[in-house]
Amino acid sequence: MILELTPDELLSTTRAVRRRLDLARPVEREVLEECLSLAQQAPTASYSQNWHFVVVTEESRRAALAELWRDVAYPYLERRPATSEQLVRIGEAVRHLAEHLHEVPVHVIPCVGARSEDKPVAWQASIFGSILPAAWSFMLAARSRGLGSVWTTFHLGHEREAAEILGIPYEEVMQVALIPVAYTIGTDFKPGRRNPLDTMVHWDGW
Ligand SMILES: Cc1cc2nc3c(=O)[nH]c(=O)nc-3n(C[C@H](O)[C@H](O)[C@H](O)COP(=O)(O)O)c2cc1C
């Protein structure tokens, strides 16, 4: 099933979905493969395509990943200021996802070849820039098929442990996110609130 969304609607309504993930509905492997094939069309530095997607559906592995995620998420929620209604709402949504992450039917972990922690920024920009467009394409393709997702990075605080759980060769490959994926409860999503364009766009110089 492809939702009837214009390109602009797709781009403006692919939201971080945490509360409206349908935990009871399985996600078909073929649908995930369609999204991953579209993700492969994203740009990469030097045509290297040195990336991988680890798709986790097995229950005990999702539970183990969720535990690592919570271990970083809960302290983050404790120290995070809740100075506006919007921040309070997001905090509650993050807590909700923390409590249910193990039940989300699919966890997708985009990875990229070559670790870059000791490399200059230009190198790191190429490495991360080689995987992040593909991961976002995956999320857009998922949304167009009625799936919701959310970019998360909490589990990276325990990246090595996650690599052990999944057999990822930690010394050669970096995980860049953990994207929970499920069908959404309802398919209507609204554009997110953003700052006025002129606060972040600089014409002909900063
Ligand atoms: C690099 C990056 C890291 C993020 N890490 C997390 C995370 O660990 N946990 C989480 O719940 N959301 C995470 N998010 C999601 C953001 O908090 C935010 O919800 C998202 O950018 C879009 O939200 P919106 O659809 O409400 O505009 C992350 C997003 C990005 C781009």
The ligand as a MOL file (V3000), in Angstrom:
LIG
                    3D

  0  0  0     0  0            999 V3000
M  V30 BEGIN CTAB
M  V30 COUNTS 31 33 0 0 0
M  V30 BEGIN ATOM
M  V30 1 C 20.8460 12.8640 15.1410 0
M  V30 2 C 19.5160 12.6460 15.8190 0
M  V30 3 C 19.4720 11.9560 16.9990 0
M  V30 4 C 18.2530 11.7020 17.6380 0
M  V30 5 N 18.2360 10.9320 18.7670 0
M  V30 6 C 17.0550 10.6170 19.3280 0
M  V30 7 C 16.9980 9.6780 20.4060 0
M  V30 8 O 18.0030 9.1130 20.8320 0
M  V30 9 N 15.7820 9.3870 20.9330 0
M  V30 10 C 14.6310 9.9240 20.4450 0
M  V30 11 O 13.5530 9.6070 20.9570 0
M  V30 12 N 14.6420 10.8060 19.4220 0
M  V30 13 C 15.8310 11.1500 18.8450 0
M  V30 14 N 15.8510 11.9910 17.7550 0
M  V30 15 C 14.5810 12.5670 17.2280 0
M  V30 16 C 14.4300 14.0580 17.5800 0
M  V30 17 O 14.2690 14.1790 18.9650 0
M  V30 18 C 13.2170 14.6950 16.9000 0
M  V30 19 O 12.0990 14.1120 17.4280 0
M  V30 20 C 13.2420 14.5790 15.4000 0
M  V30 21 O 14.3590 15.3210 14.9350 0
M  V30 22 C 12.0040 15.1060 14.6490 0
M  V30 23 O 10.9550 15.4130 15.4290 0
M  V30 24 P 9.5670 15.9590 14.8240 0
M  V30 25 O 9.0740 14.9720 13.8520 0
M  V30 26 O 8.7030 16.0480 16.0250 0
M  V30 27 O 9.8650 17.2770 14.2130 0
M  V30 28 C 17.0530 12.2210 17.0950 0
M  V30 29 C 17.1020 12.9330 15.8800 0
M  V30 30 C 18.3090 13.1310 15.2450 0
M  V30 31 C 18.3120 13.8490 13.9230 0
M  V30 END ATOM
M  V30 BEGIN BOND
M  V30 1 1 1 2
M  V30 2 1 2 3
M  V30 3 2 2 30
M  V30 4 2 3 4
M  V30 5 1 4 5
M  V30 6 1 4 28
M  V30 7 2 5 6
M  V30 8 1 6 7
M  V30 9 1 6 13
M  V30 10 2 7 8
M  V30 11 1 7 9
M  V30 12 1 9 10
M  V30 13 2 10 11
M  V30 14 1 10 12
M  V30 15 2 12 13
M  V30 16 1 13 14
M  V30 17 1 14 15
M  V30 18 1 14 28
M  V30 19 1 15 16
M  V30 20 1 16 17
M  V30 21 1 16 18
M  V30 22 1 18 19
M  V30 23 1 18 20
M  V30 24 1 20 21
M  V30 25 1 20 22
M  V30 26 1 22 23
M  V30 27 1 23 24
M  V30 28 2 24 25
M  V30 29 1 24 26
M  V30 30 1 24 27
M  V30 31 2 28 29
M  V30 32 1 29 30
M  V30 33 1 30 31
M  V30 END BOND
M  V30 END CTAB
M  END
